[in-house]
Amino acid sequence: MKSAFLLVATTLFCAFGSVKAESSALAAPAPIYVILWFDTEDYMLPASDDAAKRVAELLTDRRVRVTFKVVGEKARTLERRGRSDVIRALKKHVIAFHSDFHSVHPTPSEYLAECGLLDGIEEFVRREGDGAADVRRIFGVKTLACYGQPGSSWGPQTIAGLKQIGVAPHGVPCYVDEGTHIGLDERPFWYISALNVYHMGGNYTRMDLHDATAVEPAKKKVSAIADRLRTKDGGGLISIFYHPCEWVHEQFWDGVNFAHGANPPREEWKAPPQRTAEETESAFRRFGEYVDHIRSIPGVKFITAEDLPTLYPDATREQVSEAEVTRLAEGILSNSNGLSFQVMSGKSFSLADQFELLARGLSSRMAKPGKASKLATSGVLGPDQGAMAGSLAEINALQFRDSLKDVNEFIAANGRVPARVFVGPEVVRPADFLYAMAFAWNEASRSGKIPETIVLGKNLAVTAERYVAKDTPNLFGDWVIHKEGFRAPKILEIARLQTWTLKPALLKLNHPKD
């Protein structure tokens, strides 16, 4: 149903691009985590209710906690059918959200295809917010551990909207799914202020439930991934997912009803054909054997989406020193080819982080010269639109002061990097103004004062954009639910703008889960 990332903390300064983990022979054993999650979505076939319950109980019996991403209509269907037994079984694990109606058109990518960032966020919240609230209510949970899109129906506006469909102030903290729209070296990453487990590539695996010959190869594959993560990558995360309905159906429920843009009224919805009892029993037996094998791999621990924020904390939210900001400024000034995230001293800084820290730090320095700034990031978004390059090459200190004040007011009011920075009537691209702030910070650090003339960047590129997939016919169109050839280039345009927020998620070593 879906289109077929983890960094250890490192003191290595990696200015831009890929980050490779270092390990030490004297360090503690590298932690290996497995996140096992289930897209719980079929509200057509009653047997899928029993399958979800049995999956949950099988794992509970093995003391393995997993993540059930529940569709809003699935939760309401369980409530209507009086299946409190299923709800109780799933509640022993972690409950998350998987859209309101999943495959009923328009799907998220369809209704976001022509939206910008801001109206797209509003549309996602309007269409999916009630479903999230119903899942919380029916399962009796205060928060939802994560969200993930139906099929390949992805959009950056959904990630930005997670704060609004969860409980304030943090909303839904994580995005857990699998796809190829965006990724960062097959490891978890921060993007649009959420922790993402996505595009895990070689760190994603699963076993075919209904192939008797698949068990042993699947065991060998997951063992090999764990061994590689342990010996070469300094630890890591393995992502595995299923759908409870896979145990009982012959064809996915939504393919029967909504394939290639079909959208029959509710009265005409049909349940998918069901597998024989023997086929279902064999699948459960194989799955149990697969889980038991994973449990037996030395050093491997199962986690849930609920554990992710503590395993991959964003240390920049707590405190950032002026010395670290100085190193960020040096990194910006030394890379004339373009700008991206930076990693240093066990902290990961997105471009938006760097922009916010320099803007706030410079404002504080100018207001109270000689006094150390108390700095931290707040998770601002990237620009909501692109901007044309201006003609200015440099500005004076008074112009810089006024523009910096406007930038800080914009960030405080809107929670994002401005698409355009104004110097009087002139427009400066935010990447070029980021360079100017780095220049001003660097000079002030050396001389103790803001220079009289501040150099702007020269049409600097955001090189992190390369982590967003190219617009190809199969990126969205390979999901059977979308109309054939469906494409959404504007979604990818918004996604590239939001790579201002992209950065590696660094694994916290010596965690209680270790």
C-alpha positions in Angstrom: 0.0 0.0 0.0 2.9 2.3 0.4 5.9 3.2 -1.8 8.5 0.5 -1.3 17.3 7.6 9.1 19.0 7.8 12.7 22.0 9.6 13.6 24.1 9.1 16.7 25.2 12.1 18.6 28.5 13.2 17.4 30.9 16.1 18.1 32.0 16.1 14.5 31.2 19.4 12.9 29.5 18.7 9.6 28.6 22.0 8.0 26.3 20.8 5.2 24.8 17.7 3.6 25.0 14.1 4.8 26.0 13.3 8.4 27.9 10.1 9.1 28.0 8.7 12.6 31.2 8.0 14.5 31.6 5.1 17.0 34.2 4.4 19.6 35.6 1.1 20.7 35.3 2.4 24.3 31.7 3.5 23.9 28.7 1.6 25.3 27.1 -1.0 23.0 25.4 0.7 20.1 21.6 0.8 20.7 19.4 -0.9 18.1 15.7 0.1 18.2 12.7 -1.4 16.2 9.6 0.7 15.7 6.7 -1.6 14.7 3.6 0.2 13.6 0.2 -0.7 12.2 -1.9 1.4 9.9 -5.3 0.4 11.3 -7.7 1.6 8.6 -10.1 -1.0 7.2 -13.6 0.0 8.2 -15.3 -2.2 5.6 -14.6 -5.8 6.6 -15.7 -6.8 10.1 -13.1 -9.5 10.3 -10.4 -6.7 10.3 -11.6 -5.7 13.7 -10.8 -9.2 15.0 -7.5 -9.1 13.2 -6.5 -5.9 14.9 -7.5 -7.3 18.3 -5.5 -10.5 17.7 -2.4 -8.6 16.5 -2.5 -6.4 19.7 -3.0 -9.4 21.9 -0.2 -11.4 20.3 2.2 -8.6 20.9 0.9 -7.9 24.4 1.5 -11.6 25.3 5.1 -11.1 24.2 5.5 -7.8 26.1 6.1 -5.9 22.9 4.5 -2.5 22.7 3.8 -1.1 19.3 2.1 1.8 17.6 -1.4 1.6 16.2 -2.1 4.5 13.8 -5.9 4.5 13.7 -8.1 6.1 11.0 -10.9 8.3 12.3 -13.7 6.3 10.6 -12.2 3.1 11.8 -12.4 4.3 15.4 -16.0 5.4 14.8 -16.8 2.1 13.2 -15.5 0.2 16.2 -17.6 2.4 18.4 -20.7 1.8 16.3 -20.1 -2.0 16.3 -19.7 -2.0 20.0 -16.2 -3.4 19.8 -14.9 -2.2 23.1 -12.9 -5.4 23.3 -10.8 -4.3 20.2 -10.4 -0.8 21.7 -9.2 -2.2 25.0 -6.7 -4.5 23.3 -5.2 -1.7 21.2 -5.1 0.7 24.1 -2.5 -1.5 25.8 -0.2 -0.2 23.1 0.3 3.4 21.7 -2.5 5.1 19.7 -1.7 7.4 16.8 -3.6 8.9 13.9 -3.8 7.9 10.2 -6.2 10.5 8.7 -10.0 10.7 9.0 -11.3 8.7 6.1 -8.0 7.5 4.5 -8.9 6.7 0.9 -12.2 8.6 0.4 -11.5 11.3 -2.2 -10.2 13.8 -2.0 -7.1 12.4 -0.2 -4.6 14.7 1.4 -2.4 15.1 -1.6 -5.4 15.7 -3.8 -6.9 18.5 -1.6 -3.4 20.0 -1.0 -2.3 19.9 -4.7 -3.0 23.5 -5.4 -2.6 24.9 -1.9 0.2 27.1 -0.6 1.6 26.5 2.9 -0.8 28.5 5.0 -4.1 27.6 3.3 -2.9 24.0 3.0 -2.4 23.9 6.8 -5.9 25.2 7.3 -7.4 22.7 4.9 -5.6 19.8 6.5 -6.8 20.8 10.0 -10.4 21.4 8.6 -10.6 18.0 7.0 -8.6 15.8 9.5 -9.0 17.6 12.9 -12.4 16.0 13.8 -11.0 12.5 13.0 -8.0 13.1 15.3 -10.4 14.2 18.0 -12.6 11.1 17.6 -9.6 8.8 17.8 -8.6 10.5 21.1 -12.1 10.4 22.5 -13.0 6.8 21.5 -9.6 5.4 22.7 -9.6 7.6 25.8 -6.1 9.0 25.2 -5.0 12.5 25.8 -2.4 12.7 23.0 -1.8 11.0 19.7 1.8 9.8 19.4 2.2 10.4 15.7 0.5 10.8 12.3 1.2 9.3 8.9 -0.4 9.8 5.6 -2.7 7.3 3.7 -0.8 5.6 0.9 1.5 8.0 -0.8 -0.8 10.9 -0.2 1.9 13.1 1.5 2.2 16.9 1.9 4.3 19.2 4.0 1.3 21.1 5.1 0.1 18.1 7.0 3.3 18.1 9.1 2.9 21.8 9.8 -0.7 21.2 10.8 0.1 18.5 13.5 0.3 21.1 16.2 -3.3 22.1 15.6 -4.9 18.6 15.5 -3.3 17.5 18.8 -3.5 18.8 22.3 -1.8 22.1 22.9 0.9 23.3 23.1 2.8 20.5 21.2 0.1 18.8 19.3 1.1 15.6 17.5 4.9 15.5 17.9 6.0 12.9 15.3 5.4 11.9 11.7 5.8 8.1 11.2 5.3 6.5 7.8 7.2 5.3 4.8 7.6 6.9 1.4 10.1 8.7 -0.8 8.9 12.3 -0.9 11.6 13.5 1.5 14.3 11.7 3.5 17.7 12.2 5.1 20.2 9.4 4.7 17.7 6.7 5.7 17.5 8.0 9.3 15.1 10.0 11.4 15.1 13.7 10.9 13.5 16.9 12.1 11.3 18.6 9.5 8.7 21.4 9.9 9.1 21.2 13.7 8.2 17.5 13.9 10.3 14.4 14.4 10.0 12.3 11.2 10.6 8.6 10.7 10.2 8.5 6.9 12.0 7.2 3.8 14.0 4.7 5.9 15.3 2.9 2.9 17.7 0.2 3.9 16.6 0.5 7.6 13.0 -0.4 6.6 11.9 -4.0 6.3 9.0 -6.4 6.6 8.1 -10.0 6.0 5.4 -11.2 3.6 2.7 -12.6 5.8 1.3 -15.0 3.2 4.4 -16.5 1.7 5.6 -19.6 3.5 9.1 -19.2 2.0 9.4 -15.6 3.3 10.1 -16.3 7.0 13.8 -17.3 6.9 14.9 -14.6 4.4 13.0 -12.0 6.4 14.8 -13.1 9.6 18.2 -12.9 7.9 17.4 -9.4 6.5 16.3 -7.9 9.8 19.3 -9.5 11.6 21.7 -8.1 8.9 20.2 -4.6 9.3 20.7 -4.8 13.1 24.3 -6.0 12.7 25.1 -3.2 10.2 23.6 -0.5 12.5 25.5 -1.9 15.5 28.9 -2.4 13.9 29.1 0.4 11.3 26.5 3.1 12.1 26.9 3.4 15.9 23.3 2.3 16.5 20.1 3.0 14.8 16.4 2.5 14.2 14.6 -0.2 12.1 11.1 0.6 10.9 8.6 -2.2 10.2 4.9 -1.7 9.4 1.8 -3.7 8.6 -2.0 -3.3 8.4 -4.1 -5.6 10.6 -6.4 -6.1 7.6 -3.6 -7.8 5.8 -4.1 -10.9 7.9 -7.7 -11.4 6.7 -8.3 -9.9 3.3 -7.4 -10.9 -0.3 -7.4 -7.3 -1.6 -7.1 -4.0 0.2 -10.5 -2.6 1.3 -9.8 0.8 -0.3 -8.7 -0.7 -3.7 -12.1 -2.4 -3.9 -13.9 0.9 -3.5 -11.8 3.9 -4.4 -9.2 2.8 -7.0 -8.1 5.2 -9.7 -10.2 8.0 -8.4 -13.5 6.1 -7.9 -15.6 7.6 -5.2 -18.8 5.7 -4.6 -21.3 6.9 -2.0 -21.2 5.2 1.4 -24.3 3.2 0.5 -22.3 1.4 -2.3 -19.2 0.7 -0.3 -18.2 -3.0 -0.5 -16.2 -5.2 1.8 -13.1 -6.8 0.2 -13.0 -10.6 -0.3 -11.8 -12.5 2.8 -9.0 -15.1 3.1 -9.7 -18.5 4.5 -9.3 -19.2 8.2 -6.3 -21.4 7.4 -4.5 -18.7 5.5 -5.1 -16.2 8.4 -3.9 -18.7 11.0 -0.7 -19.4 9.0 -0.1 -15.7 8.7 -0.4 -15.2 12.4 2.0 -18.1 13.0 4.6 -16.7 10.7 4.3 -13.2 12.2 4.7 -14.6 15.7 7.8 -16.4 14.6 9.1 -13.2 13.0 8.5 -11.1 16.1 10.1 -13.7 18.3 13.2 -13.7 16.1 13.5 -9.9 16.4 13.2 -10.2 20.1 16.1 -12.6 20.2 18.5 -10.4 18.3 21.1 -9.2 20.9 20.7 -5.6 21.9 17.5 -5.0 20.0 14.7 -3.2 21.8 11.2 -2.4 20.6 10.0 1.2 20.9 6.9 3.1 20.0 6.2 6.5 18.5 5.7 7.7 22.0 9.4 7.0 22.8 10.8 8.9 19.8 11.0 12.4 21.2 13.0 11.3 24.2 15.3 9.1 22.0 15.8 11.9 19.5 15.5 15.1 21.5 16.1 18.5 19.9 18.8 19.9 22.2 18.6 23.3 20.5 15.2 23.9 22.1 16.9 23.9 25.6 19.9 26.2 25.2 22.4 27.4 22.6 25.6 29.2 23.6 27.0 32.3 21.9 30.1 30.2 21.1 27.9 27.7 19.2 26.2 30.6 17.3 29.7 31.9 16.4 30.5 28.5 14.9 27.2 28.5 13.0 28.1 31.9 11.6 31.5 30.7 10.6 29.9 27.7 8.8 27.5 30.0 6.9 30.3 32.3 5.8 32.6 29.5 4.7 30.1 27.9 2.3 29.7 30.1 -0.7 28.0 27.3 -2.7 24.9 27.3 -0.6 23.3 26.8 2.8 22.0 23.9 4.7 21.7 22.4 8.2 24.8 22.2 10.5 25.7 19.6 13.2 28.0 20.3 16.0 28.6 19.3 19.7 25.7 16.9 19.7 23.3 19.5 18.4 21.6 19.7 15.0 20.7 23.1 13.5 18.3 23.7 10.6 18.6 26.8 8.5 15.5 28.1 10.2 17.2 27.5 13.6 20.3 29.4 12.4 18.2 32.3 11.1 16.2 32.6 14.4 19.3 32.3 16.6 21.3 34.9 14.7 18.3 37.3 14.5 17.5 37.0 18.2 21.2 37.0 19.2 22.1 40.1 17.2 19.1 41.9 18.4 20.1 41.1 22.0 23.7 42.2 21.4 22.6 45.5 19.9 20.2 46.2 22.7 22.6 45.2 25.5 26.2 45.3 24.3 28.6 43.1 26.3 25.8 41.0 27.9 25.6 37.3 27.0 22.4 36.3 25.2 20.1 33.5 26.4 19.3 31.7 23.2 17.3 28.7 22.2 15.2 27.7 19.1 11.4 27.6 19.0 10.8 25.5 15.8 9.9 28.2 13.3 8.8 27.2 9.9 10.5 28.0 6.6 9.3 30.7 4.2 5.8 30.3 2.7 6.9 31.4 -0.8 10.0 32.0 -2.8 11.5 35.4 -3.6 13.5 36.9 -6.4 17.1 38.0 -5.8 17.5 41.7 -5.1 20.2 44.0 -6.3 21.8 45.0 -3.0 25.3 43.7 -2.2 25.7 45.5 1.1 23.8 47.7 3.6 24.9 50.1 6.3 24.5 49.4 10.1 21.4 51.5 10.5 19.6 49.8 7.6 20.7 46.5 9.1 19.3 47.5 12.5 15.9 48.4 11.1 15.6 45.3 8.9 16.7 43.1 11.8 14.0 44.6 14.0 11.4 43.9 11.3 12.7 40.3 10.9 12.4 39.6 14.6 8.9 41.0 14.8 7.9 38.9 11.8 9.2 35.7 13.4 7.4 36.5 16.7 4.1 37.2 14.9 4.1 34.4 12.3 6.4 31.7 13.6 8.3 31.3 10.3 11.2 32.7 8.3 10.1 35.7 6.2 9.9 35.1 2.5 11.4 38.6 1.9 13.4 40.8 4.1 12.9 44.5 3.4 15.7 47.1 3.4 13.5 50.2 2.8 11.9 49.4 -0.5 14.5 46.9 -1.5 13.9 43.1 -1.1 16.6 40.7 0.2 16.1 36.9 0.0 16.2 35.3 3.4 19.2 33.1 2.6 21.2 36.3 1.6 20.0 38.0 4.8 21.1 35.0 6.8 24.6 35.5 5.3 24.5 39.2 6.4 23.5 38.2 9.9 26.4 35.7 10.0 28.7 38.4 8.7 27.5 40.9 11.4 27.8 38.3 14.2 31.3 37.3 13.2 32.5 40.9 13.0 30.9 41.8 16.3 32.5 38.8 17.9 35.9 39.9 16.8 35.6 43.7 17.4 32.9 44.0 20.0 30.6 46.0 17.7 28.4 45.7 14.6 30.3 46.8 11.6 29.4 50.0 9.7 29.0 48.0 6.4 27.3 44.6 6.3 27.8 42.3 3.3 24.8 40.4 2.0 24.8 37.0 0.4 24.9 36.7 -3.3 21.8 34.7 -4.3 22.7 31.8 -2.1 21.1 28.5 -2.7 19.4 26.3 0.0 21.2 23.1 -0.8 19.0 21.1 1.6 16.3 21.2 -1.1 18.1 18.2 -2.7 16.5 15.9 0.0 13.1 16.5 -1.6 12.1 14.0 -4.3 11.8 15.1 -7.9 8.4 15.3 -9.5 7.9 12.0 -11.3 4.7 10.3 -12.4 5.1 7.6 -9.8 5.8 9.7 -6.7 2.1 10.2 -6.0 0.5 8.3 -8.9 1.8 4.8 -7.9 -0.8 4.6 -5.2 -3.8 2.7 -6.6 -6.3 5.2 -5.0 -5.0 8.2 -6.9 -6.1 8.7 -10.5 -3.5 7.4 -12.9 -0.8 9.9 -13.6 -1.8 12.1 -10.6 1.0 14.6 -9.9 1.3 17.4 -7.3 4.4 19.6 -8.2 3.2 22.5 -6.0 3.3 20.2 -3.0 7.0 19.5 -3.8 7.6 23.3 -4.2 6.3 23.9 -0.7 8.3 20.9 0.6 11.5 22.5 -0.8 10.8 25.8 0.8 10.4 24.0 4.1 13.8 22.3 3.9 14.8 25.5 5.8 13.5 23.3 8.8 15.3 20.1 7.8 18.0 18.6 10.0 19.2 15.2 11.2 17.7 13.8 14.4 20.5 12.8 16.7 20.1 9.7 18.8 20.6 10.3 22.5 23.1 7.7 23.8 22.9 6.2 27.3 19.1 6.5 27.2 17.0 4.6 29.8 15.7 2.5 26.9 19.3 1.3 26.2 
